[in-house]
Amino acid sequence: MSKRGDRVNIAVSKEVAETLADVAEQLGMTQFALANQILGMGLELVKQGYSASQIREMAQFYRVVTELEMVPVPGRVLDRMIVEIYRANPEVVERAWCEGGRMMAGYIKAVFGGLEGAVGLASYIAKAVPARRFDVKAEGDEFHMDVIGVGYSLESVEATAAAVKCLLKELGYEIREMATAPGILRVHAVRQKR
Protein backbone atom coordinates (compact mmCIF):
# COMPACT_ATOMS: atom_id res chain seq x y z
CA MET A 1 0.00 0.00 0.00
CA SER A 2 1.22 3.46 -0.77
CA LYS A 3 -0.03 6.56 1.01
CA ARG A 4 -0.87 9.82 -0.72
CA GLY A 5 -2.34 12.41 1.61
CA ASP A 6 -5.29 10.83 3.42
CA ARG A 7 -5.73 8.15 0.75
CA VAL A 8 -4.26 4.67 0.62
CA ASN A 9 -4.02 2.51 -2.49
CA ILE A 10 -5.11 -1.11 -2.17
CA ALA A 11 -5.09 -3.88 -4.74
CA VAL A 12 -8.19 -5.72 -5.94
CA SER A 13 -8.79 -8.16 -8.77
CA LYS A 14 -9.28 -6.75 -12.25
CA GLU A 15 -12.93 -7.91 -12.31
CA VAL A 16 -13.70 -6.12 -9.03
CA ALA A 17 -12.00 -2.93 -10.25
CA GLU A 18 -13.97 -3.01 -13.51
CA THR A 19 -17.26 -3.62 -11.70
CA LEU A 20 -16.44 -0.82 -9.24
CA ALA A 21 -15.80 1.57 -12.13
CA ASP A 22 -19.04 0.59 -13.90
CA VAL A 23 -21.22 0.83 -10.79
CA ALA A 24 -19.63 4.12 -9.68
CA GLU A 25 -20.37 5.60 -13.10
CA GLN A 26 -23.98 4.34 -13.03
CA LEU A 27 -24.47 5.91 -9.59
CA GLY A 28 -22.72 9.14 -10.49
CA MET A 29 -20.08 8.61 -7.82
CA THR A 30 -16.33 8.50 -7.86
CA GLN A 31 -14.73 5.09 -7.47
CA PHE A 32 -13.06 6.41 -4.30
CA ALA A 33 -16.42 7.42 -2.75
CA LEU A 34 -18.15 4.16 -3.68
CA ALA A 35 -15.25 1.95 -2.54
CA ASN A 36 -14.98 3.91 0.71
CA GLN A 37 -18.72 3.55 1.37
CA ILE A 38 -18.84 -0.18 0.58
CA LEU A 39 -15.66 -1.03 2.49
CA GLY A 40 -16.67 1.08 5.49
CA MET A 41 -20.08 -0.56 5.74
CA GLY A 42 -18.68 -4.05 5.12
CA LEU A 43 -15.92 -3.66 7.69
CA GLU A 44 -18.37 -2.42 10.31
CA LEU A 45 -20.49 -5.55 9.80
CA VAL A 46 -17.42 -7.81 9.93
CA LYS A 47 -16.39 -6.14 13.21
CA GLN A 48 -19.87 -7.01 14.52
CA GLY A 49 -19.13 -10.67 13.82
CA TYR A 50 -20.70 -11.23 10.40
CA SER A 51 -18.85 -13.08 7.65
CA ALA A 52 -18.89 -11.93 4.01
CA SER A 53 -21.30 -14.76 3.12
CA GLN A 54 -23.62 -13.78 5.99
CA ILE A 55 -23.62 -10.16 4.79
CA ARG A 56 -24.60 -11.32 1.30
CA GLU A 57 -27.37 -13.54 2.71
CA MET A 58 -28.68 -10.74 4.97
CA ALA A 59 -28.90 -8.45 1.96
CA GLN A 60 -30.77 -11.18 0.08
CA PHE A 61 -33.11 -11.71 3.04
CA TYR A 62 -33.78 -7.97 3.24
CA ARG A 63 -34.60 -8.01 -0.46
CA VAL A 64 -37.08 -10.85 0.07
CA VAL A 65 -38.73 -9.08 3.01
CA THR A 66 -39.15 -5.82 1.10
CA GLU A 67 -40.21 -7.40 -2.19
CA LEU A 68 -42.87 -9.52 -0.47
CA GLU A 69 -43.96 -6.52 1.63
CA MET A 70 -43.53 -8.42 4.88
CA VAL A 71 -44.51 -6.54 8.02
CA PRO A 72 -42.74 -7.21 11.30
CA VAL A 73 -45.23 -8.07 14.03
CA PRO A 74 -44.33 -9.26 17.54
CA GLY A 75 -44.76 -13.03 17.68
CA ARG A 76 -47.18 -13.04 20.60
CA VAL A 77 -49.41 -10.43 18.91
CA LEU A 78 -49.52 -12.44 15.67
CA ASP A 79 -50.23 -15.63 17.58
CA ARG A 80 -53.10 -14.00 19.50
CA MET A 81 -54.63 -12.67 16.25
CA ILE A 82 -54.41 -16.11 14.64
CA VAL A 83 -56.04 -17.79 17.65
CA GLU A 84 -58.95 -15.33 17.69
CA ILE A 85 -59.64 -15.56 13.95
CA TYR A 86 -59.08 -19.35 13.93
CA ARG A 87 -61.71 -19.83 16.64
CA ALA A 88 -64.23 -17.82 14.61
CA ASN A 89 -63.40 -19.30 11.20
CA PRO A 90 -60.51 -21.77 10.78
CA GLU A 91 -61.08 -22.03 7.01
CA VAL A 92 -60.40 -18.32 6.55
CA VAL A 93 -57.08 -18.60 8.40
CA GLU A 94 -56.00 -21.68 6.47
CA ARG A 95 -56.93 -20.11 3.11
CA ALA A 96 -55.05 -16.90 3.93
CA TRP A 97 -51.92 -18.74 5.04
CA CYS A 98 -52.15 -21.11 2.09
CA GLU A 99 -52.24 -18.12 -0.23
CA GLY A 100 -49.18 -16.77 1.56
CA GLY A 101 -47.43 -20.10 0.98
CA ARG A 102 -48.28 -20.03 -2.74
CA MET A 103 -47.06 -16.44 -3.00
CA MET A 104 -43.77 -17.39 -1.34
CA ALA A 105 -43.43 -20.39 -3.69
CA GLY A 106 -43.85 -18.11 -6.71
CA TYR A 107 -41.19 -15.82 -5.33
CA ILE A 108 -38.84 -18.75 -4.67
CA LYS A 109 -39.28 -19.95 -8.26
CA ALA A 110 -38.64 -16.50 -9.71
CA VAL A 111 -35.67 -15.51 -7.56
CA PHE A 112 -33.99 -18.78 -6.55
CA GLY A 113 -35.16 -21.19 -9.24
CA GLY A 114 -36.27 -23.71 -6.65
CA LEU A 115 -36.34 -24.69 -3.02
CA GLU A 116 -32.69 -25.75 -2.86
CA GLY A 117 -31.50 -22.21 -3.63
CA ALA A 118 -33.81 -20.63 -1.07
CA VAL A 119 -32.86 -22.91 1.83
CA GLY A 120 -29.73 -20.82 2.48
CA LEU A 121 -31.95 -18.10 3.92
CA ALA A 122 -33.39 -20.44 6.57
CA SER A 123 -30.88 -19.45 9.23
CA TYR A 124 -31.81 -15.79 8.79
CA ILE A 125 -35.53 -16.49 8.72
CA ALA A 126 -35.01 -18.37 11.99
CA LYS A 127 -33.75 -15.14 13.56
CA ALA A 128 -36.87 -13.28 12.40
CA VAL A 129 -39.41 -15.78 13.75
CA PRO A 130 -39.92 -16.81 17.37
CA ALA A 131 -38.47 -20.32 16.91
CA ARG A 132 -35.94 -22.04 19.12
CA ARG A 133 -35.04 -24.53 16.40
CA PHE A 134 -35.48 -23.89 12.69
CA ASP A 135 -33.88 -26.67 10.63
CA VAL A 136 -34.68 -26.79 6.93
CA LYS A 137 -33.01 -29.04 4.37
CA ALA A 138 -33.73 -29.50 0.68
CA GLU A 139 -31.37 -31.98 -0.93
CA GLY A 140 -32.06 -33.90 -4.09
CA ASP A 141 -35.75 -34.78 -4.07
CA GLU A 142 -36.13 -34.62 -0.27
CA PHE A 143 -37.35 -31.76 1.90
CA HIS A 144 -37.19 -31.80 5.70
CA MET A 145 -38.36 -29.10 8.09
CA ASP A 146 -38.07 -29.32 11.85
CA VAL A 147 -39.25 -26.24 13.73
CA ILE A 148 -39.71 -25.94 17.46
CA GLY A 149 -41.21 -22.74 18.81
CA VAL A 150 -43.08 -21.97 15.57
CA GLY A 151 -45.96 -20.49 17.53
CA TYR A 152 -47.36 -20.34 21.00
CA SER A 153 -50.60 -22.08 20.13
CA LEU A 154 -51.75 -25.06 18.09
CA GLU A 155 -53.78 -22.65 15.94
CA SER A 156 -50.69 -20.73 14.85
CA VAL A 157 -48.85 -23.98 14.12
CA GLU A 158 -51.79 -25.16 12.00
CA ALA A 159 -51.77 -21.84 10.11
CA THR A 160 -48.05 -22.19 9.42
CA ALA A 161 -48.58 -25.81 8.38
CA ALA A 162 -51.18 -24.65 5.83
CA ALA A 163 -48.67 -22.20 4.38
CA VAL A 164 -45.96 -24.87 4.19
CA LYS A 165 -48.32 -27.38 2.55
CA CYS A 166 -49.33 -24.93 -0.18
CA LEU A 167 -45.75 -23.72 -0.68
CA LEU A 168 -44.48 -27.26 -1.14
CA LYS A 169 -47.37 -28.27 -3.40
CA GLU A 170 -46.75 -25.23 -5.60
CA LEU A 171 -43.06 -26.19 -5.82
CA GLY A 172 -43.93 -29.75 -6.87
CA TYR A 173 -43.46 -31.57 -3.55
CA GLU A 174 -45.74 -34.13 -1.96
CA ILE A 175 -46.05 -34.18 1.83
CA ARG A 176 -45.16 -37.62 3.14
CA GLU A 177 -45.31 -36.79 6.82
CA MET A 178 -46.42 -33.74 8.80
CA ALA A 179 -46.59 -33.48 12.57
CA THR A 180 -48.07 -30.51 14.41
CA ALA A 181 -48.34 -29.79 18.12
CA PRO A 182 -48.30 -26.54 20.07
CA GLY A 183 -44.97 -24.97 19.10
CA ILE A 184 -43.86 -27.89 16.89
CA LEU A 185 -43.97 -28.40 13.12
CA ARG A 186 -42.19 -31.27 11.39
CA VAL A 187 -42.45 -31.89 7.68
CA HIS A 188 -41.04 -34.47 5.31
CA ALA A 189 -41.84 -34.06 1.64
CA VAL A 190 -40.61 -35.56 -1.63
CA ARG A 191 -40.46 -33.88 -5.02
CA GLN A 192 -43.05 -35.38 -7.36
CA LYS A 193 -41.77 -37.02 -10.52
CA ARG A 194 -42.91 -35.29 -13.65
C-alpha positions in Angstrom: 0.0 0.0 0.0 1.2 3.5 -0.8 0.0 6.6 1.0 -0.9 9.8 -0.7 -2.3 12.4 1.6 -5.3 10.8 3.4 -5.7 8.2 0.8 -4.3 4.7 0.6 -4.0 2.5 -2.5 -5.1 -1.1 -2.2 -5.1 -3.9 -4.7 -8.2 -5.7 -5.9 -8.8 -8.2 -8.8 -9.3 -6.8 -12.3 -12.9 -7.9 -12.3 -13.7 -6.1 -9.0 -12.0 -2.9 -10.2 -14.0 -3.0 -13.5 -17.3 -3.6 -11.7 -16.4 -0.8 -9.2 -15.8 1.6 -12.1 -19.0 0.6 -13.9 -21.2 0.8 -10.8 -19.6 4.1 -9.7 -20.4 5.6 -13.1 -24.0 4.3 -13.0 -24.5 5.9 -9.6 -22.7 9.1 -10.5 -20.1 8.6 -7.8 -16.3 8.5 -7.9 -14.7 5.1 -7.5 -13.1 6.4 -4.3 -16.4 7.4 -2.8 -18.1 4.2 -3.7 -15.2 2.0 -2.5 -15.0 3.9 0.7 -18.7 3.6 1.4 -18.8 -0.2 0.6 -15.7 -1.0 2.5 -16.7 1.1 5.5 -20.1 -0.6 5.7 -18.7 -4.0 5.1 -15.9 -3.7 7.7 -18.4 -2.4 10.3 -20.5 -5.6 9.8 -17.4 -7.8 9.9 -16.4 -6.1 13.2 -19.9 -7.0 14.5 -19.1 -10.7 13.8 -20.7 -11.2 10.4 -18.9 -13.1 7.6 -18.9 -11.9 4.0 -21.3 -14.8 3.1 -23.6 -13.8 6.0 -23.6 -10.2 4.8 -24.6 -11.3 1.3 -27.4 -13.5 2.7 -28.7 -10.7 5.0 -28.9 -8.5 2.0 -30.8 -11.2 0.1 -33.1 -11.7 3.0 -33.8 -8.0 3.2 -34.6 -8.0 -0.5 -37.1 -10.9 0.1 -38.7 -9.1 3.0 -39.1 -5.8 1.1 -40.2 -7.4 -2.2 -42.9 -9.5 -0.5 -44.0 -6.5 1.6 -43.5 -8.4 4.9 -44.5 -6.5 8.0 -42.7 -7.2 11.3 -45.2 -8.1 14.0 -44.3 -9.3 17.5 -44.8 -13.0 17.7 -47.2 -13.0 20.6 -49.4 -10.4 18.9 -49.5 -12.4 15.7 -50.2 -15.6 17.6 -53.1 -14.0 19.5 -54.6 -12.7 16.3 -54.4 -16.1 14.6 -56.0 -17.8 17.6 -59.0 -15.3 17.7 -59.6 -15.6 14.0 -59.1 -19.3 13.9 -61.7 -19.8 16.6 -64.2 -17.8 14.6 -63.4 -19.3 11.2 -60.5 -21.8 10.8 -61.1 -22.0 7.0 -60.4 -18.3 6.6 -57.1 -18.6 8.4 -56.0 -21.7 6.5 -56.9 -20.1 3.1 -55.1 -16.9 3.9 -51.9 -18.7 5.0 -52.1 -21.1 2.1 -52.2 -18.1 -0.2 -49.2 -16.8 1.6 -47.4 -20.1 1.0 -48.3 -20.0 -2.7 -47.1 -16.4 -3.0 -43.8 -17.4 -1.3 -43.4 -20.4 -3.7 -43.9 -18.1 -6.7 -41.2 -15.8 -5.3 -38.8 -18.8 -4.7 -39.3 -20.0 -8.3 -38.6 -16.5 -9.7 -35.7 -15.5 -7.6 -34.0 -18.8 -6.5 -35.2 -21.2 -9.2 -36.3 -23.7 -6.6 -36.3 -24.7 -3.0 -32.7 -25.7 -2.9 -31.5 -22.2 -3.6 -33.8 -20.6 -1.1 -32.9 -22.9 1.8 -29.7 -20.8 2.5 -32.0 -18.1 3.9 -33.4 -20.4 6.6 -30.9 -19.5 9.2 -31.8 -15.8 8.8 -35.5 -16.5 8.7 -35.0 -18.4 12.0 -33.7 -15.1 13.6 -36.9 -13.3 12.4 -39.4 -15.8 13.8 -39.9 -16.8 17.4 -38.5 -20.3 16.9 -35.9 -22.0 19.1 -35.0 -24.5 16.4 -35.5 -23.9 12.7 -33.9 -26.7 10.6 -34.7 -26.8 6.9 -33.0 -29.0 4.4 -33.7 -29.5 0.7 -31.4 -32.0 -0.9 -32.1 -33.9 -4.1 -35.7 -34.8 -4.1 -36.1 -34.6 -0.3 -37.4 -31.8 1.9 -37.2 -31.8 5.7 -38.4 -29.1 8.1 -38.1 -29.3 11.9 -39.3 -26.2 13.7 -39.7 -25.9 17.5 -41.2 -22.7 18.8 -43.1 -22.0 15.6 -46.0 -20.5 17.5 -47.4 -20.3 21.0 -50.6 -22.1 20.1 -51.7 -25.1 18.1 -53.8 -22.6 15.9 -50.7 -20.7 14.8 -48.9 -24.0 14.1 -51.8 -25.2 12.0 -51.8 -21.8 10.1 -48.0 -22.2 9.4 -48.6 -25.8 8.4 -51.2 -24.7 5.8 -48.7 -22.2 4.4 -46.0 -24.9 4.2 -48.3 -27.4 2.5 -49.3 -24.9 -0.2 -45.8 -23.7 -0.7 -44.5 -27.3 -1.1 -47.4 -28.3 -3.4 -46.7 -25.2 -5.6 -43.1 -26.2 -5.8 -43.9 -29.8 -6.9 -43.5 -31.6 -3.6 -45.7 -34.1 -2.0 -46.0 -34.2 1.8 -45.2 -37.6 3.1 -45.3 -36.8 6.8 -46.4 -33.7 8.8 -46.6 -33.5 12.6 -48.1 -30.5 14.4 -48.3 -29.8 18.1 -48.3 -26.5 20.1 -45.0 -25.0 19.1 -43.9 -27.9 16.9 -44.0 -28.4 13.1 -42.2 -31.3 11.4 -42.5 -31.9 7.7 -41.0 -34.5 5.3 -41.8 -34.1 1.6 -40.6 -35.6 -1.6 -40.5 -33.9 -5.0 -43.0 -35.4 -7.4 -41.8 -37.0 -10.5 -42.9 -35.3 -13.7 
